[in-house]
Amino acid sequence: MSDDFDLGEISTPNPFIELIRTRHSVRRFTSEPVPGTYLRQIFQAAVAGPDAGNLRSPSLVLCCATALNRELGTLNRFSLVDNEYSDYKIEWEDGTVAAPGAGATDAFYGAPVVATIFGPDGYSFATEDATCMAMDILLACHALGLGACYITRAYETFLTPRGREIKYSWGLPDDYIGKMHIAIGFPDGTPPHIKDPNYEHLLVLVNDQDTFIVEPEYLR
Ligand SMILES: Cc1cc2nc3c(=O)[nH]c(=O)nc-3n(C[C@H](O)[C@H](O)[C@H](O)COP(=O)(O)O)c2cc1C
């Protein structure tokens, strides 16, 4: 192992890489509705991702119905109480904590649009396909100037009787299960920033000469 390698200098940053680097989770939204042309572009991005065997397994619902989103957000939050994540808490920049009983009743943070990705129950690549779609949606939102946040527990949300009812009303078959949600809207005062490079990932570069550990300073 050595740290003597050359990752070069970047004179002109690639705009798409910079877009990826400045994406971050947004959990505060204005009430401004998201225009139809933006929703169309989110759908376009969502179906462009890779998927195992080109089988197009995920289904996507973008819900802009305010009352329904708040109801689903509450179902999602309460599905926290009684499962393996029951002591899960989110703490963000200003020290606010969201957890069941801590005053956070809408897991979608009041977002005007909530994306839900569904996948076929029991299909081995359903989660991977859905995750690729989710990532494209997160980046598309960022590119459009929208804020977005990945929200888990879609599976539990749509297991509830009311969740099932909503799922059927959207035309999803019984054997499609919730994979994840994405809360989407115009960000309320959270400027884009590059994530702290002091990551804990193990990053390794291997070439014909050696194996290198890539330290955070190389990625600033
Ligand atoms: C699988 C997964 C589940 C997540 N679930 C939630 C969630 O339920 N609620 C939430 O506010 N954020 C959730 N997040 C967002 C993460 O907290 C966030 O991505 C992480 O803190 C890194 O911050 P960043 O997205 O700003 O880079 C989730 C992210 C992933 C990938």
The ligand as a MOL file (V3000), in Angstrom:
LIG
                    3D

  0  0  0     0  0            999 V3000
M  V30 BEGIN CTAB
M  V30 COUNTS 31 33 0 0 0
M  V30 BEGIN ATOM
M  V30 1 C -32.0420 3.9810 2.1900 0
M  V30 2 C -32.2320 5.4080 2.6990 0
M  V30 3 C -33.2330 5.6690 3.6100 0
M  V30 4 C -33.4600 6.9810 4.0500 0
M  V30 5 N -34.5390 7.2480 4.8440 0
M  V30 6 C -34.7770 8.5200 5.2210 0
M  V30 7 C -35.9620 8.8410 5.9460 0
M  V30 8 O -36.8020 7.9890 6.2050 0
M  V30 9 N -36.1480 10.1240 6.3340 0
M  V30 10 C -35.2380 11.1070 6.0210 0
M  V30 11 O -35.4690 12.2640 6.4100 0
M  V30 12 N -34.1260 10.8450 5.3070 0
M  V30 13 C -33.8740 9.5890 4.8770 0
M  V30 14 N -32.7950 9.3070 4.0850 0
M  V30 15 C -31.8570 10.3920 3.7120 0
M  V30 16 C -30.5420 10.2650 4.4650 0
M  V30 17 O -30.7250 10.6160 5.8300 0
M  V30 18 C -29.4940 11.1780 3.7930 0
M  V30 19 O -29.3300 10.8060 2.4510 0
M  V30 20 C -28.1520 11.0930 4.5150 0
M  V30 21 O -28.2520 11.6580 5.8090 0
M  V30 22 C -27.0360 11.8080 3.7320 0
M  V30 23 O -27.3790 13.1640 3.5320 0
M  V30 24 P -27.4560 13.7780 2.0670 0
M  V30 25 O -28.5640 13.0860 1.3020 0
M  V30 26 O -27.7390 15.2440 2.2890 0
M  V30 27 O -26.1360 13.5470 1.3810 0
M  V30 28 C -32.5830 8.0300 3.6110 0
M  V30 29 C -31.5780 7.7430 2.6880 0
M  V30 30 C -31.4160 6.4490 2.2050 0
M  V30 31 C -30.3710 6.1790 1.1490 0
M  V30 END ATOM
M  V30 BEGIN BOND
M  V30 1 1 1 2
M  V30 2 1 2 3
M  V30 3 2 2 30
M  V30 4 2 3 4
M  V30 5 1 4 5
M  V30 6 1 4 28
M  V30 7 2 5 6
M  V30 8 1 6 7
M  V30 9 1 6 13
M  V30 10 2 7 8
M  V30 11 1 7 9
M  V30 12 1 9 10
M  V30 13 2 10 11
M  V30 14 1 10 12
M  V30 15 2 12 13
M  V30 16 1 13 14
M  V30 17 1 14 15
M  V30 18 1 14 28
M  V30 19 1 15 16
M  V30 20 1 16 17
M  V30 21 1 16 18
M  V30 22 1 18 19
M  V30 23 1 18 20
M  V30 24 1 20 21
M  V30 25 1 20 22
M  V30 26 1 22 23
M  V30 27 1 23 24
M  V30 28 2 24 25
M  V30 29 1 24 26
M  V30 30 1 24 27
M  V30 31 2 28 29
M  V30 32 1 29 30
M  V30 33 1 30 31
M  V30 END BOND
M  V30 END CTAB
M  END
